[in-house]
Amino acid sequence: MNEVELIFTALAELSTRQIVETNNATGMEENKVTGKIGGSIAKNAKTVLENKTGKKVISTEMGWHSLYP
């Protein structure tokens, strides 16, 4: 995982945590919905960066395909 991938993962986790705290989400279903929202925030940011730089954020160096050829 490269530096940019780590940053977007952290953004997804932080966004999710803050939304959970703001909405007082409890239980599996509420937290599942909140997790998807946090993930979509990071996905949107990733898409904007890729569009501005013309480079893909996700690396293929250490992906699952390299673990299981």
N, C-alpha and C positions, 0 to 999 in steps of 0.2 A: 504494500500500500504506500503510495507516495504522499508527500506533504499536503498537496491540495486535497486528495481523497480524505486524509485525516481531518482536515479543516472542515470539510463539508459534513463528515460524520459527526464531528463535534457540534456543528451548527444544528443538525437534525436533533441530536440529543438534548442540547440546551433549549431549543425551541419547544420540544416536547415537554421538558420538565417545567418550563415557565408557563406553558398553557395548562398543564395539570395543576400547578399551584394556583393559577388565576381562577380556573373553573372548579377547583376542588374536586377533580375527577376521582372517582373511586370505582373499584371493581374492574373486572376484565374488559367488559364491553366499552365503558367510558374511556379507559386507558388505551384500548385498541384504536378507537376513533382519534384520540389525541395523538397517538403515535403516527398515524397516517397523516395528520395535519402537519406535525413537525417534520416528517419526511418530505412532504410536498414543498415546504418552505425551502429546505436544502436543495431539492430537485430544481425548483425555479431559479434559485441563485446559481446553481451549476449550469443551467441552460443559458442564463444571461452571460456568464463568464465565457462559456464555449462560443457563443455567438460573437462576443466582442474580440476574443483572441483568435478565433478560428482553429483552436486546438481542443482536442478531447481531454477531459479531466481524468477519466478512468484509464488507468494503466493496464496493460496486458502482461506486464512483467511477472507479477506474482498472483495472477488470477487462478481460479479453480482449474482452468484448462491446463495450467502448468503442473498442478499437483496430480491430476488424473489424465494423462495424455491419451 
